[in-house]
């Protein structure tokens, strides 16, 4: 599949995954990888909080900006964990058509969070 055929999120993921092992002095993404999974997870949390604040303030431009930041850091987290976006898409597809309440109840019985 060419870059033009990939979705924006898939292109982002491909870019951040390709930065693994790059020079951390010339790539913010590579620098994140060198700091490890805990730091990457922390950045995802920070961006999620910033997005929630922007949403609470109903600041459209900040919601857009913080959403982009969150998706970027989430892509780094996935790549660091060896998770391809296709894995996430498959999970979402499996949940399609299922009530959110039923899905949540099923997670509790399956031991999933």
C-alpha positions as CSV (number, residue, x, y, z in Angstrom):
1,X,0.0,0.0,0.0
2,X,1.4,3.4,-0.9
3,X,1.6,6.4,1.4
4,X,-1.3,8.0,-0.6
5,X,-3.5,5.0,0.1
6,X,-2.8,5.1,3.9
7,X,-5.1,7.1,6.2
8,X,-3.6,10.0,8.0
9,X,-3.3,8.0,11.2
10,X,-1.6,5.1,9.4
11,X,0.9,7.6,7.8
12,X,1.6,9.1,11.2
13,X,2.1,5.7,12.7
14,X,4.5,4.7,9.8
15,X,6.5,7.8,10.3
16,X,6.9,7.5,14.1
17,X,7.6,3.7,13.8
18,X,10.3,4.5,11.2
19,X,12.0,6.9,13.7
20,X,12.8,4.0,16.1
21,X,16.6,3.9,16.3
22,X,17.0,7.3,14.7
23,X,19.3,9.9,16.2
24,X,17.6,11.3,19.3
25,X,19.5,14.6,18.9
26,X,17.8,15.2,15.6
27,X,14.4,13.6,16.2
28,X,11.9,14.3,19.0
29,X,10.3,11.0,18.3
30,X,13.6,9.1,18.6
31,X,14.3,11.0,21.8
32,X,10.9,9.8,23.2
33,X,11.8,6.2,22.4
34,X,15.2,6.5,24.3
35,X,13.3,7.6,27.4
36,X,11.3,4.4,27.4
37,X,7.7,3.3,27.7
38,X,6.9,5.0,31.0
39,X,7.8,8.4,29.7
40,X,5.9,7.8,26.5
41,X,2.9,6.8,28.6
42,X,3.3,9.9,30.7
43,X,3.2,12.1,27.6
44,X,0.0,10.3,26.4
45,X,-1.5,11.1,29.8
46,X,-0.5,14.7,29.7
47,X,-1.9,15.2,26.2
48,X,-5.2,13.5,27.2
49,X,-5.5,15.9,30.2
50,X,-4.8,18.9,27.9
51,X,-7.4,17.7,25.5
52,X,-10.0,17.2,28.3
53,X,-9.3,20.8,29.5
54,X,-9.7,22.2,26.0
55,X,-12.9,20.3,25.6
56,X,-14.2,21.5,29.0
57,X,-13.4,25.1,27.9
58,X,-15.1,24.4,24.5
59,X,-12.1,25.8,22.7
60,X,-12.4,24.4,19.2
61,X,-8.9,25.2,18.0
62,X,-7.3,23.9,21.2
63,X,-9.4,20.7,20.9
64,X,-8.0,20.2,17.3
65,X,-4.4,21.0,18.4
66,X,-4.5,18.8,21.5
67,X,-6.2,16.0,19.6
68,X,-3.4,16.0,17.1
69,X,-0.8,15.9,19.9
70,X,-2.6,13.0,21.6
71,X,-2.8,11.0,18.4
72,X,0.9,11.6,17.7
73,X,1.9,10.5,21.2
74,X,-0.5,7.5,21.1
75,X,1.1,6.5,17.8
76,X,4.5,6.5,19.5
77,X,3.1,4.5,22.4
78,X,1.7,1.9,20.0
79,X,4.9,1.6,18.0
80,X,6.9,1.3,21.1
81,X,4.7,-1.5,22.3
82,X,4.7,-3.2,18.9
83,X,1.1,-2.6,18.3
84,X,0.0,-1.7,14.7
85,X,-3.0,0.5,14.2
86,X,-4.6,-2.4,12.4
87,X,-4.8,-4.2,15.8
88,X,-6.8,-1.2,17.2
89,X,-9.0,-1.1,14.1
90,X,-9.8,-4.8,14.5
91,X,-10.8,-4.3,18.1
92,X,-13.1,-1.4,17.1
93,X,-14.6,-3.4,14.3
94,X,-15.3,-6.4,16.6
95,X,-17.2,-3.9,18.9
96,X,-19.2,-2.4,16.0
97,X,-22.9,-2.8,16.5
98,X,-22.5,-3.8,20.1
99,X,-24.1,-1.7,22.8
100,X,-21.4,0.3,24.7
101,X,-23.0,-0.9,28.0
102,X,-22.9,-4.6,26.8
103,X,-19.3,-4.2,25.6
104,X,-18.2,-2.8,28.9
105,X,-20.0,-5.5,30.9
106,X,-18.3,-8.2,28.7
107,X,-14.9,-6.7,29.4
108,X,-15.5,-7.1,33.1
109,X,-16.4,-10.8,32.7
110,X,-13.4,-11.4,30.5
111,X,-11.1,-9.7,32.9
112,X,-10.3,-6.9,30.5
113,X,-10.1,-3.4,31.8
